[in-house]
Amino acid sequence: MANLTDDIERLQRLGGIPVEYSALREIYSGYASPASKVIQLCNQGLLIRIQRGLYQVAEIISGVRPDAFLVANNLYGPSYISLESALQEYGLIPEAVYTIESITMRRSKHFNTGLGHYNYYHVPSAYYSIGVQAKRTKPGYSYLIASPEKALCDHFVNTDRLQVRSRKAMVEYLTEFMRIDVEQLTNLDCGIIDAAASVGPKRQTLSYLKEAIKCLN
C-alpha cells in the first residue's frame, strides 16, 4: 500500500497532460530499472501508454480525462488541430469526427494509439503558421488549433482530387456538400483566407473560397 500511495503522489504531480518517458525516468531515477517501473504502472492502470515514449496519467489518478487534442499536439509536432476535427469543434459541420486530424510541417503520418486514431498532413512552413491559435482546456492546459477560416483552407489544400472551379461552385460545395450554415460562413475572416492563399498550395481554390464568403456577406 505504501508503494501504491507513493506512486499516486508522484503521478499526480504530472497532471493531465501527455508526458514523455524522459520525465517518468527522472521521477523514478532511484529505481534499478525505470523502464520496468513504467511498464508496471501501465499494467496497474495508473498510466496509459499512448505511443512509444509518450504516456498519460490515468484519469483515476489525475482527475482529468485525457484530451484528444492535447494528445495530438504532443504526439507529433509541431502540429495543430485542423480539418474536420477543427470544423466539428467549431460547430461548422454536423458530422461526428472519430479520427483526430492535424496539420504539420513535418512529413504526413498516421498513428493508431491507445487513445484513438491520429492523422497528420504536411503543409509548407510559410503556410503553416497562418491562422493558428491557442485554446485553453478547463484544467488550464492549452493546445494549438486552426481558426475556422484556416481549417477550411486546410480542408481544400489537403483533400486530393477536389476541384472547385468557380465562386458559384464553391458556394454550393460549402452549403450543400459540407452543409455549413450560411450565417456561420458570413462570420469568417477573409483576411486569413487571403493570407493563406498568398503562400499556400491550391491558391486559385482558396481564392474562390474567399470570393464565396464575400459573396455571402
LUMDRENPA-944878 format. One record per atom (N, C-alpha, C, CB): residue number from 1; chain; atom name; x, y, z. Coordinates in steps of 0.05 Angstrom, whole numbers. Glycine has a CB too. Layout:
   nuti   nutor   kese     east    north       up
    NUM       A     CA        X        Y        Z
...
REM end
This chain:
   nuti   nutor   kese     east    north       up
      1       A      N       17      -24        0
      1       A     CA        0        0        0
      1       A      C       17       25        0
      1       A     CB      -19        0       24
      2       A      N       40       24       15
      2       A     CA       57       47       16
      2       A      C       68       54      -11
      2       A     CB       81       42       36
      3       A      N       76       33      -27
      3       A     CA       87       38      -53
      3       A      C       66       50      -72
      3       A     CB       98       12      -65
      4       A      N       41       40      -69
      4       A     CA       19       50      -86
      4       A      C       14       79      -80
      4       A     CB       -6       33      -82
      5       A      N       14       86      -54
      5       A     CA        9      114      -46
      5       A      C       31      132      -57
      5       A     CB        8      116      -16
      6       A      N       56      122      -56
      6       A     CA       78      138      -66
      6       A      C       76      142      -97
      6       A     CB      105      123      -60
      7       A      N       67      120     -111
      7       A     CA       64      122     -140
      7       A      C       42      143     -146
      7       A     CB       57       95     -152
      8       A      N       20      142     -132
      8       A     CA       -2      160     -137
      8       A      C        7      189     -133
      8       A     CB      -26      154     -119
      9       A      N       22      194     -112
      9       A     CA       31      221     -106
      9       A      C       50      231     -128
      9       A     CB       45      222      -79
     10       A      N       68      214     -137
     10       A     CA       86      221     -158
     10       A      C       72      227     -184
     10       A     CB      107      199     -163
     11       A      N       53      210     -191
     11       A     CA       39      214     -217
     11       A      C       20      238     -216
     11       A     CB       23      189     -223
     12       A      N        8      243     -193
     12       A     CA      -10      266     -191
     12       A      C        4      293     -198
     12       A     CB      -22      268     -163
     13       A      N       30      294     -192
     13       A     CA       46      318     -198
     13       A      C       47      324     -228
     13       A     CB       74      316     -186
     14       A      N       44      303     -244
     14       A     CA       46      306     -273
     14       A      C       20      318     -285
     14       A     CB       51      279     -286
     15       A      N       -2      317     -271
     15       A     CA      -27      329     -280
     15       A      C      -39      312     -303
     15       A     CB      -22      357     -290
     16       A      N      -54      326     -320
     16       A     CA      -70      312     -341
     16       A      C      -60      316     -369
     16       A     CB      -98      321     -339
     17       A      N      -34      323     -372
     17       A     CA      -23      327     -399
     17       A      C       -6      303     -406
     17       A     CB       -7      353     -401
     18       A      N       -3      297     -432
     18       A     CA       15      276     -440
     18       A      C       44      281     -430
     18       A     CB       15      273     -471
     19       A      N       57      260     -423
     19       A     CA       84      263     -411
     19       A      C      103      244     -425
     19       A     CB       83      257     -380
     20       A      N      127      253     -431
     20       A     CA      147      237     -445
     20       A      C      160      218     -425
     20       A     CB      168      254     -458
     21       A      N      171      197     -436
     21       A     CA      185      177     -419
     21       A      C      208      189     -404
     21       A     CB      195      154     -437
     22       A      N      221      209     -415
     22       A     CA      244      221     -401
     22       A      C      236      233     -375
     22       A     CB      257      243     -419
     23       A      N      212      244     -373
     23       A     CA      202      255     -348
     23       A      C      196      233     -328
     23       A     CB      177      272     -353
     24       A      N      185      211     -337
     24       A     CA      179      188     -319
     24       A      C      205      176     -310
     24       A     CB      162      167     -334
     25       A      N      225      174     -327
     25       A     CA      251      163     -320
     25       A      C      264      180     -298
     25       A     CB      269      161     -345
     26       A      N      260      206     -300
     26       A     CA      271      224     -279
     26       A      C      257      220     -252
     26       A     CB      269      253     -288
     27       A      N      231      217     -253
     27       A     CA      215      213     -229
     27       A      C      223      187     -215
     27       A     CB      185      213     -235
     28       A      N      229      166     -231
     28       A     CA      236      140     -220
     28       A      C      265      134     -223
     28       A     CB      218      118     -233
     29       A      N      282      154     -223
     29       A     CA      310      150     -227
     29       A      C      323      134     -205
     29       A     CB      324      177     -228
     30       A      N      311      132     -182
     30       A     CA      322      116     -160
     30       A      C      318       87     -163
     30       A     CB      310      125     -134
     31       A      N      302       79     -182
     31       A     CA      296       50     -187
     31       A      C      318       38     -205
     31       A     CB      269       47     -201
     32       A      N      324       13     -201
     32       A     CA      344       -1     -217
     32       A      C      336        0     -246
     32       A     CB      347      -30     -207
     33       A      N      310       -3     -252
     33       A     CA      301       -2     -280
     33       A      C      275       15     -282
     33       A     CB      295      -31     -290
     34       A      N      279       41     -287
     34       A     CA      255       59     -290
     34       A      C      237       48     -312
     34       A     CB      264       87     -297
     35       A      N      247       36     -333
     35       A     CA      231       26     -355
     35       A      C      212        4     -345
     35       A     CB      249       15     -378
     36       A      N      222      -13     -328
     36       A     CA      206      -35     -317
     36       A      C      184      -23     -299
     36       A     CB      223      -55     -302
     37       A      N      191       -2     -284
     37       A     CA      171       11     -267
     37       A      C      148       23     -284
     37       A     CB      185       32     -250
     38       A      N      156       36     -306
     38       A     CA      135       47     -323
     38       A      C      117       26     -334
     38       A     CB      148       63     -347
     39       A      N      128        3     -342
     39       A     CA      111      -19     -352
     39       A      C       93      -29     -330
     39       A     CB      129      -43     -361
     40       A      N      103      -30     -305
     40       A     CA       86      -38     -282
     40       A      C       63      -19     -278
     40       A     CB      103      -40     -257
     41       A      N       68        7     -280
     41       A     CA       47       27     -276
     41       A      C       26       25     -298
     41       A     CB       60       55     -276
     42       A      N       34       19     -322
     42       A     CA       15       15     -344
     42       A      C       -2      -10     -338
     42       A     CB       30       12     -371
     43       A      N       11      -32     -329
     43       A     CA       -4      -56     -324
     43       A      C      -24      -53     -300
     43       A     CB       16      -79     -317
     44       A      N      -17      -34     -282
     44       A     CA      -35      -29     -260
     44       A      C      -58      -10     -267
     44       A     CB      -19      -17     -237
     45       A      N      -57        2     -291
     45       A     CA      -77       20     -299
     45       A      C      -73       48     -288
     45       A     CB     -104       10     -291
     46       A      N      -50       54     -277
     46       A     CA      -44       81     -267
     46       A      C      -33       99     -289
     46       A     CB      -24       79     -244
     47       A      N      -23       87     -310
     47       A     CA      -10      102     -331
     47       A      C      -20       90     -358
     47       A     CB       21      101     -329
     48       A      N      -25      107     -377
     48       A     CA      -34       98     -404
     48       A      C      -11      103     -424
     48       A     CB      -60      113     -413
     49       A      N       -4       82     -438
     49       A     CA       16       85     -459
     49       A      C        2       94     -485
     49       A     CB       31       58     -464
     50       A      N        8      119     -493
     50       A     CA       -4      129     -517
     50       A      C       10      119     -542
     50       A     CB       -4      160     -517
     51       A      N       36      122     -541
     51       A     CA       54      113     -563
     51       A      C       82      110     -550
     51       A     CB       54      133     -587
     52       A      N       99       97     -564
     52       A     CA      126       93     -553
     52       A      C      138      120     -545
     52       A     CB      144       79     -574
     53       A      N      145      121     -519
     53       A     CA      157      146     -508
     53       A      C      138      167     -499
     53       A     CB      175      157     -529
     54       A      N      112      162     -501
     54       A     CA       92      182     -493
     54       A      C       70      169     -477
     54       A     CB       80      197     -518
     55       A      N       64      181     -453
     55       A     CA       45      169     -435
     55       A      C       26      190     -424
     55       A     CB       60      156     -411
     56       A      N        4      180     -411
     56       A     CA      -16      197     -399
     56       A      C      -23      185     -372
     56       A     CB      -41      200     -417
     57       A      N      -23      202     -351
     57       A     CA      -32      192     -325
     57       A      C      -62      186     -327
     57       A     CB      -26      213     -303
     58       A      N      -70      163     -316
     58       A     CA      -97      154     -318
     58       A      C     -116      174     -303
     58       A     CB     -101      126     -306
     59       A      N     -140      175     -312
     59       A     CA     -160      194     -301
     59       A      C     -165      189     -271
     59       A     CB     -186      192     -316
     60       A      N     -163      164     -263
     60       A     CA     -168      157     -235
     60       A      C     -147      170     -217
     60       A     CB     -169      127     -231
     61       A      N     -124      177     -228
     61       A     CA     -102      189     -213
     61       A      C     -103      219     -216
     61       A     CB      -75      178     -221
     62       A      N     -104      229     -241
     62       A     CA     -102      257     -247
     62       A      C     -128      272     -242
     62       A     CB      -93      261     -275
     63       A      N     -151      258     -244
     63       A     CA     -177      271     -242
     63       A      C     -184      285     -268
     63       A     CB     -177      291     -219
     64       A      N     -168      281     -289
     64       A     CA     -173      295     -315
     64       A      C     -175      274     -337
     64       A     CB     -150      315     -321
     65       A      N     -197      275     -352
     65       A     CA     -200      257     -374
     65       A      C     -180      264     -396
     65       A     CB     -229      257     -385
     66       A      N     -166      245     -408
     66       A     CA     -147      251     -430
     66       A      C     -160      268     -452
     66       A     CB     -135      226     -442
     67       A      N     -148      290     -460
     67       A     CA     -158      307     -480
     67       A      C     -145      300     -507
     67       A     CB     -153      337     -473
     68       A      N     -162      291     -526
     68       A     CA     -152      282     -552
     68       A      C     -136      303     -567
     68       A     CB     -175      273     -569
     69       A      N     -144      329     -564
     69       A     CA     -129      350     -578
     69       A      C     -102      355     -565
     69       A     CB     -146      375     -578
     70       A      N     -101      354     -539
     70       A     CA      -75      356     -525
     70       A      C      -56      334     -533
     70       A     CB      -79      357     -494
     71       A      N      -68      310     -534
     71       A     CA      -52      287     -542
     71       A      C      -41      291     -571
     71       A     CB      -69      261     -541
     72       A      N      -58      301     -589
     72       A     CA      -50      305     -617
     72       A      C      -26      324     -619
     72       A     CB      -73      315     -633
     73       A      N      -27      346     -604
     73       A     CA       -6      366     -605
     73       A      C       21      353     -595
     73       A     CB      -13      390     -588
     74       A      N       19      336     -575
     74       A     CA       43      324     -563
     74       A      C       53      299     -577
     74       A     CB       38      318     -534
     75       A      N       35      286     -591
     75       A     CA       43      261     -604
     75       A      C       62      265     -627
     75       A     CB       18      246     -613
     76       A      N       57      286     -642
     76       A     CA       74      291     -666
     76       A      C       73      321     -671
     76       A     CB       63      275     -691
     77       A      N       96      334     -669
     77       A     CA       96      362     -671
     77       A      C      121      373     -684
     77       A     CB       92      375     -644
     78       A      N      121      399     -690
     78       A     CA       99      417     -684
     78       A      C       75      411     -702
     78       A     CB      108      447     -688
     79       A      N       51      415     -690
     79       A     CA       26      409     -705
     79       A      C        4      425     -692
     79       A     CB       20      379     -706
     80       A      N      -18      427     -707
     80       A     CA      -42      440     -695
     80       A      C      -67      425     -705
     80       A     CB      -44      470     -702
     81       A      N      -88      424     -689
     81       A     CA     -113      411     -696
     81       A      C     -126      426     -720
     81       A     CB     -132      410     -672
     82       A      N     -136      412     -739
     82       A     CA     -148      425     -762
     82       A      C     -167      406     -777
     82       A     CB     -127      435     -781
     83       A      N     -173      414     -802
     83       A     CA     -191      399     -819
     83       A      C     -218      393     -806
     83       A     CB     -177      373     -828
     84       A      N     -229      369     -810
     84       A     CA     -255      363     -799
     84       A      C     -256      363     -768
     84       A     CB     -265      335     -809
     85       A      N     -233      357     -755
     85       A     CA     -233      358     -726
     85       A      C     -238      386     -716
     85       A     CB     -206      348     -716
     86       A      N     -225      406     -728
     86       A     CA     -230      434     -720
     86       A      C     -257      444     -729
     86       A     CB     -208      452     -732
     87       A      N     -265      437     -753
     87       A     CA     -291      446     -763
     87       A      C     -314      435     -746
     87       A     CB     -295      437     -792
     88       A      N     -312      410     -737
     88       A     CA     -332      399     -719
     88       A      C     -331      413     -692
     88       A     CB     -328      369     -716
     89       A      N     -307      418     -682
     89       A     CA     -304      432     -656
     89       A      C     -318      459     -656
     89       A     CB     -274      435     -649
     90       A      N     -316      473     -678
     90       A     CA     -329      500     -681
     90       A      C     -359      498     -688
     90       A     CB     -314      516     -702
     91       A      N     -368      474     -693
     91       A     CA     -396      471     -700
     91       A      C     -403      478     -729
     91       A     CB     -413      487     -682
     92       A      N     -382      478     -746
     92       A     CA     -386      485     -774
     92       A      C     -397      462     -790
     92       A     CB     -360      495     -786
     93       A      N     -391      438     -783
     93       A     CA     -401      414     -797
     93       A      C     -416      397     -777
     93       A     CB     -378      398     -811
     94       A      N     -437      384     -787
     94       A     CA     -455      368     -768
     94       A      C     -445      340     -762
     94       A     CB     -482      366     -780
     95       A      N     -427      329     -779
     95       A     CA     -419      302     -775
     95       A      C     -400      298     -751
     95       A     CB     -406      292     -800
     96       A      N     -403      275     -738
     96       A     CA     -384      268     -717
     96       A      C     -357      261     -730
     96       A     CB     -395      245     -699
     97       A      N     -335      267     -716
     97       A     CA     -308      261     -727
     97       A      C     -294      242     -707
     97       A     CB     -292      287     -731
     98       A      N     -285      220     -717
     98       A     CA     -273      199     -700
     98       A      C     -243      197     -702
     98       A     CB     -285      172     -706
     99       A      N     -231      208     -723
     99       A     CA     -202      210     -725
     99       A      C     -193      238     -721
     99       A     CB     -193      199     -753
    100       A      N     -174      242     -704
    100       A     CA     -164      269     -698
    100       A      C     -145      277     -721
    100       A     CB     -150      271     -670
    101       A      N     -151      299     -734
    101       A     CA     -135      308     -757
    101       A      C     -119      333     -750
    101       A     CB     -153      313     -781
    102       A      N      -94      334     -758
    102       A     CA      -76      356     -752
    102       A      C      -60      363     -776
    102       A     CB      -58      349     -728
    103       A      N      -48      387     -775
    103       A     CA      -30      397     -796
    103       A      C       -2      399     -784
    103       A     CB      -40      425     -807
    104       A      N       18      393     -800
    104       A     CA       46      394     -790
    104       A      C       64      403     -813
    104       A     CB       55      367     -779
    105       A      N       87      413     -806
    105       A     CA      108      420     -826
    105       A      C      125      395     -832
    105       A     CB      125      443     -816
    106       A      N      122      375     -815
    106       A     CA      137      350     -819
    106       A      C      122      333     -840
    106       A     CB      141      335     -792
    107       A      N      133      309     -845
    107       A     CA      120      292     -865
    107       A      C       94      281     -854
    107       A     CB      139      269     -873
    108       A      N       75      276     -872
    108       A     CA       49      265     -864
    108       A      C       53      239     -850
    108       A     CB       31      262     -889
    109       A      N       35      234     -830
    109       A     CA       38      209     -814
    109       A      C       12      202     -801
    109       A     CB       60      213     -793
    110       A      N        9      176     -795
    110       A     CA      -15      165     -782
    110       A      C       -6      149     -757
    110       A     CB      -31      148     -801
    111       A      N      -21      153     -735
    111       A     CA      -17      138     -711
    111       A      C      -43      125     -702
    111       A     CB       -5      156     -688
    112       A      N      -40      100     -695
    112       A     CA      -63       85     -683
    112       A      C      -55       79     -654
    112       A     CB      -70       58     -699
    113       A      N      -66       94     -635
    113       A     CA      -56       93     -607
    113       A      C      -78       82     -589
    113       A     CB      -48      121     -598
    114       A      N      -70       79     -563
    114       A     CA      -89       71     -543
    114       A      C     -110       91     -537
    114       A     CB      -74       64     -518
    115       A      N     -107      115     -547
    115       A     CA     -127      136     -543
    115       A      C     -140      146     -569
    115       A     CB     -114      160     -529
    116       A      N     -137      129     -590
    116       A     CA     -151      136     -615
    116       A      C     -133      138     -639
    116       A     CB     -166      162     -612
    117       A      N     -145      147     -662
    117       A     CA     -131      149     -687
    117       A      C     -123      178     -692
    117       A     CB     -148      138     -710
    118       A      N      -99      183     -701
    118       A     CA      -89      210     -706
    118       A      C      -76      211     -734
    118       A     CB      -69      218     -684
    119       A      N      -85      230     -750
    119       A     CA      -74      234     -777
    119       A      C      -61      262     -778
    119       A     CB      -95      232     -799
    120       A      N      -38      264     -790
    120       A     CA      -23      289     -793
    120       A      C      -17      293     -823
    120       A     CB        3      289     -777
    121       A      N      -22      318     -832
    121       A     CA      -18      324     -861
    121       A      C        3      347     -864
    121       A     CB      -45      332     -873
    122       A      N       20      343     -882
    122       A     CA       42      362     -887
    122       A      C       33      387     -902
    122       A     CB       65      349     -901
    123       A      N       43      410     -894
    123       A     CA       40      435     -910
    123       A      C       66      450     -909
    123       A     CB       16      453     -899
    124       A      N       71      468     -928
    124       A     CA       96      484     -927
    124       A      C       97      502     -903
    124       A     CB       98      501     -953
    125       A      N      121      509     -894
    125       A     CA      125      524     -870
    125       A      C      113      552     -871
    125       A     CB      155      526     -864
    126       A      N      115      565     -894
    126       A     CA      104      592     -897
    126       A      C       74      593     -893
    126       A     CB      112      604     -924
    127       A      N       61      572     -902
    127       A     CA       32      569     -899
    127       A      C       24      560     -871
    127       A     CB       21      549     -920
    128       A      N       40      544     -859
    128       A     CA       34      531     -833
    128       A      C       24      550     -812
    128       A     CB       58      516     -823
    129       A      N       38      572     -807
    129       A     CA       34      588     -783
    129       A      C       10      607     -785
    129       A     CB       58      604     -778
    130       A      N       -2      610     -809
    130       A     CA      -24      628     -813
    130       A      C      -50      617     -799
    130       A     CB      -30      633     -843
    131       A      N      -63      634     -784
    131       A     CA      -89      627     -773
    131       A      C      -89      605     -752
    131       A     CB     -107      618     -794
    132       A      N      -67      603     -737
    132       A     CA      -65      583     -715
    132       A      C      -68      597     -689
    132       A     CB      -38      568     -717
    133       A      N      -84      586     -671
    133       A     CA      -89      599     -645
    133       A      C      -88      578     -622
    133       A     CB     -116      613     -645
    134       A      N      -83      588     -598
    134       A     CA      -83      571     -574
    134       A      C     -110      571     -561
    134       A     CB      -61      580     -554
    135       A      N     -119      548     -553
    135       A     CA     -145      545     -540
    135       A      C     -140      531     -513
    135       A     CB     -165      529     -557
    136       A      N     -151      542     -492
    136       A     CA     -147      531     -465
    136       A      C     -169      511     -458
    136       A     CB     -147      554     -444
    137       A      N     -161      490     -444
    137       A     CA     -179      470     -434
    137       A      C     -187      478     -406
    137       A     CB     -167      441     -435
    138       A      N     -208      465     -395
    138       A     CA     -218      472     -368
    138       A      C     -197      469     -346
    138       A     CB     -241      454     -362
    139       A      N     -179      449     -347
    139       A     CA     -159      448     -326
    139       A      C     -137      468     -329
    139       A     CB     -146      420     -325
    140       A      N     -138      484     -351
    140       A     CA     -118      505     -354
    140       A      C      -95      498     -373
    140       A     CB     -107      512     -329
    141       A      N      -97      476     -387
    141       A     CA      -77      469     -407
    141       A      C      -85      482     -434
    141       A     CB      -75      438     -410
    142       A      N      -66      483     -453
    142       A     CA      -71      495     -479
    142       A      C      -63      477     -501
    142       A     CB      -57      523     -481
    143       A      N      -77      478     -524
    143       A     CA      -69      465     -548
    143       A      C      -72      483     -571
    143       A     CB      -86      438     -552
    144       A      N      -58      477     -593
    144       A     CA      -59      494     -617
    144       A      C      -81      483     -636
    144       A     CB      -32      495     -631
    145       A      N      -96      501     -647
    145       A     CA     -118      493     -665
    145       A      C     -120      514     -687
    145       A     CB     -145      490     -650
    146       A      N     -128      506     -711
    146       A     CA     -133      525     -733
    146       A      C     -157      542     -727
    146       A     CB     -136      510     -760
    147       A      N     -157      566     -736
    147       A     CA     -181      583     -735
    147       A      C     -201      570     -754
    147       A     CB     -175      613     -743
    148       A      N     -227      577     -752
    148       A     CA     -246      565     -771
    148       A      C     -239      570     -800
    148       A     CB     -274      577     -766
    149       A      N     -228      594     -806
    149       A     CA     -220      600     -833
    149       A      C     -197      583     -843
    149       A     CB     -213      630     -836
    150       A      N     -177      579     -825
    150       A     CA     -154      563     -833
    150       A      C     -161      534     -835
    150       A     CB     -131      567     -812
    151       A      N     -180      524     -819
    151       A     CA     -188      497     -820
    151       A      C     -202      491     -847
    151       A     CB     -207      490     -798
    152       A      N     -217      511     -857
    152       A     CA     -229      508     -884
    152       A      C     -208      508     -905
    152       A     CB     -249      531     -889
    153       A      N     -189      526     -903
    153       A     CA     -166      526     -923
    153       A      C     -152      499     -922
    153       A     CB     -146      549     -916
    154       A      N     -146      489     -899
    154       A     CA     -133      463     -896
    154       A      C     -149      440     -909
    154       A     CB     -127      457     -867
    155       A      N     -175      442     -907
    155       A     CA     -192      422     -919
    155       A      C     -188      421     -949
    155       A     CB     -222      428     -913
    156       A      N     -187      444     -962
    156       A     CA     -184      445     -991
    156       A      C     -155      438     -999
    156       A     CB     -191      472    -1002
    157       A      N     -136      447     -984
    157       A     CA     -108      442     -990
    157       A      C     -101      412     -988
    157       A     CB      -90      458     -972
    158       A      N     -114      398     -969
    158       A     CA     -106      370     -963
    158       A      C     -126      349     -973
    158       A     CB     -102      367     -934
    159       A      N     -146      357     -988
    159       A     CA     -165      338    -1000
    159       A      C     -157      333    -1029
    159       A     CB     -195      348     -998
    160       A      N     -148      309    -1033
    160       A     CA     -139      301    -1060
    160       A      C     -161      302    -1081
    160       A     CB     -125      274    -1060
    161       A      N     -155      310    -1105
    161       A     CA     -173      309    -1128
    161       A      C     -198      326    -1123
    161       A     CB     -181      281    -1134
    162       A      N     -197      345    -1105
    162       A     CA     -220      363    -1101
    162       A      C     -217      387    -1119
    162       A     CB     -222      372    -1071
    163       A      N     -235      389    -1138
    163       A     CA     -234      411    -1157
    163       A      C     -259      429    -1155
    163       A     CB     -231      400    -1186
    164       A      N     -255      453    -1146
    164       A     CA     -277      473    -1145
    164       A      C     -268      496    -1163
    164       A     CB     -283      483    -1115
    165       A      N     -282      500    -1186
    165       A     CA     -271      516    -1207
    165       A      C     -284      543    -1210
    165       A     CB     -273      502    -1233
    166       A      N     -302      551    -1191
    166       A     CA     -314      577    -1193
    166       A      C     -325      585    -1166
    166       A     CB     -337      577    -1214
    167       A      N     -332      611    -1163
    167       A     CA     -343      621    -1138
    167       A      C     -370      607    -1133
    167       A     CB     -347      651    -1139
    168       A      N     -386      604    -1154
    168       A     CA     -412      591    -1151
    168       A      C     -410      563    -1141
    168       A     CB     -428      592    -1177
    169       A      N     -391      548    -1154
    169       A     CA     -386      520    -1146
    169       A      C     -377      519    -1117
    169       A     CB     -366      507    -1165
    170       A      N     -361      538    -1108
    170       A     CA     -352      539    -1081
    170       A      C     -375      543    -1061
    170       A     CB     -331      560    -1077
    171       A      N     -393      561    -1067
    171       A     CA     -416      566    -1050
    171       A      C     -432      540    -1048
    171       A     CB     -434      589    -1062
    172       A      N     -437      526    -1070
    172       A     CA     -452      501    -1069
    172       A      C     -438      480    -1053
    172       A     CB     -457      492    -1098
    173       A      N     -411      478    -1056
    173       A     CA     -396      458    -1041
    173       A      C     -398      463    -1011
    173       A     CB     -366      459    -1050
    174       A      N     -395      488    -1003
    174       A     CA     -396      495     -975
    174       A      C     -423      490     -962
    174       A     CB     -387      524     -970
    175       A      N     -444      498     -976
    175       A     CA     -471      498     -965
    175       A      C     -485      471     -969
    175       A     CB     -487      520     -976
    176       A      N     -479      458     -991
    176       A     CA     -494      433     -998
    176       A      C     -478      408     -991
    176       A     CB     -502      433    -1027
    177       A      N     -453      407     -999
    177       A     CA     -437      384     -993
    177       A      C     -427      383     -964
    177       A     CB     -412      382    -1012
    178       A      N     -415      406     -955
    178       A     CA     -406      406     -928
    178       A      C     -428      414     -908
    178       A     CB     -383      426     -925
    179       A      N     -450      424     -918
    179       A     CA     -473      431     -902
    179       A      C     -467      452     -880
    179       A     CB     -485      406     -889
    180       A      N     -450      472     -887
    180       A     CA     -444      493     -869
    180       A      C     -466      515     -871
    180       A     CB     -416      505     -874
    181       A      N     -476      523     -848
    181       A     CA     -497      544     -848
    181       A      C     -486      570     -859
    181       A     CB     -508      548     -819
    182       A      N     -501      583     -876
    182       A     CA     -493      608     -889
    182       A      C     -486      629     -868
    182       A     CB     -515      618     -907
    183       A      N     -501      631     -846
    183       A     CA     -496      651     -826
    183       A      C     -468      647     -813
    183       A     CB     -517      650     -804
    184       A      N     -460      622     -810
    184       A     CA     -434      617     -799
    184       A      C     -412      626     -818
    184       A     CB     -431      588     -791
    185       A      N     -417      622     -844
    185       A     CA     -397      629     -864
    185       A      C     -393      660     -865
    185       A     CB     -405      619     -891
    186       A      N     -414      675     -860
    186       A     CA     -412      704     -862
    186       A      C     -395      716     -839
    186       A     CB     -439      717     -862
    187       A      N     -391      700     -818
    187       A     CA     -375      710     -795
    187       A      C     -345      704     -798
    187       A     CB     -385      697     -770
    188       A      N     -337      692     -820
    188       A     CA     -309      685     -823
    188       A      C     -292      708     -833
    188       A     CB     -307      662     -843
    189       A      N     -267      708     -825
    189       A     CA     -248      729     -832
    189       A      C     -234      723     -858
    189       A     CB     -227      732     -809
    190       A      N     -241      737     -879
    190       A     CA     -229      732     -905
    190       A      C     -199      739     -906
    190       A     CB     -243      748     -926
    191       A      N     -190      756     -887
    191       A     CA     -162      763     -886
    191       A      C     -144      739     -882
    191       A     CB     -157      783     -864
    192       A      N     -153      720     -865
    192       A     CA     -138      696     -860
    192       A      C     -137      678     -885
    192       A     CB     -150      679     -837
    193       A      N     -159      677     -899
    193       A     CA     -160      661     -924
    193       A      C     -142      674     -945
    193       A     CB     -189      659     -934
    194       A      N     -143      700     -947
    194       A     CA     -126      714     -966
    194       A      C      -96      710     -960
    194       A     CB     -133      745     -965
    195       A      N      -89      711     -934
    195       A     CA      -61      706     -927
    195       A      C      -53      677     -934
    195       A     CB      -57      711     -897
    196       A      N      -70      658     -929
    196       A     CA      -64      630     -935
    196       A      C      -61      626     -965
    196       A     CB      -86      612     -924
    197       A      N      -79      639     -981
    197       A     CA      -78      637    -1010
    197       A      C      -53      649    -1022
    197       A     CB     -103      650    -1022
    198       A      N      -42      669    -1008
    198       A     CA      -18      683    -1019
    198       A      C        7      666    -1018
    198       A     CB      -14      708    -1004
    199       A      N        8      646    -1000
    199       A     CA       32      630     -997
    199       A      C       28      600     -998
    199       A     CB       45      636     -970
    200       A      N        3      591     -998
    200       A     CA       -3      563     -996
    200       A      C       -8      549    -1023
    200       A     CB      -26      558     -979
    201       A      N      -11      523    -1022
    201       A     CA      -19      507    -1045
    201       A      C      -48      514    -1053
    201       A     CB      -16      477    -1040
    202       A      N      -55      506    -1077
    202       A     CA      -83      510    -1087
    202       A      C      -92      539    -1084
    202       A     CB     -102      491    -1073
    203       A      N      -76      557    -1093
    203       A     CA      -82      586    -1089
    203       A      C     -109      594    -1103
    203       A     CB      -60      603    -1100
    204       A      N     -114      583    -1126
    204       A     CA     -138      590    -1140
    204       A      C     -163      580    -1125
    204       A     CB     -138      579    -1169
    205       A      N     -161      556    -1115
    205       A     CA     -184      545    -1099
    205       A      C     -189      562    -1074
    205       A     CB     -178      516    -1091
    206       A      N     -168      570    -1061
    206       A     CA     -171      587    -1037
    206       A      C     -182      615    -1044
    206       A     CB     -145      589    -1022
    207       A      N     -175      624    -1068
    207       A     CA     -186      650    -1077
    207       A      C     -216      648    -1082
    207       A     CB     -172      659    -1103
    208       A      N     -225      625    -1093
    208       A     CA     -253      620    -1096
    208       A      C     -267      619    -1069
    208       A     CB     -258      594    -1112
    209       A      N     -253      607    -1049
    209       A     CA     -265      606    -1022
    209       A      C     -269      634    -1011
    209       A     CB     -246      590    -1003
    210       A      N     -249      651    -1014
    210       A     CA     -252      679    -1004
    210       A      C     -275      693    -1019
    210       A     CB     -225      694    -1008
    211       A      N     -276      690    -1045
    211       A     CA     -297      703    -1061
    211       A      C     -324      693    -1053
    211       A     CB     -292      698    -1090
    212       A      N     -327      667    -1048
    212       A     CA     -353      656    -1040
    212       A      C     -363      667    -1013
    212       A     CB     -351      625    -1038
    213       A      N     -344      670     -994
    213       A     CA     -352      681     -968
    213       A      C     -359      711     -971
    213       A     CB     -328      677     -948
    214       A      N     -344      725     -987
    214       A     CA     -351      754     -991
    214       A      C     -378      756    -1005
    214       A     CB     -329      767    -1009
    215       A      N     -384      738    -1023
    215       A     CA     -410      738    -1037
    215       A      C     -433      734    -1018
    215       A     CB     -410      717    -1059
    216       A      N     -429      718     -997
    216       A     CA     -450      711     -979
    216       A      C     -454      733     -958
    216       A     CB     -443      685     -964
    217       A      N     -435      751     -955
    217       A     CA     -438      773     -935
    217       A      C     -457      795     -945
    217       A     CB     -410      785     -929
REM end
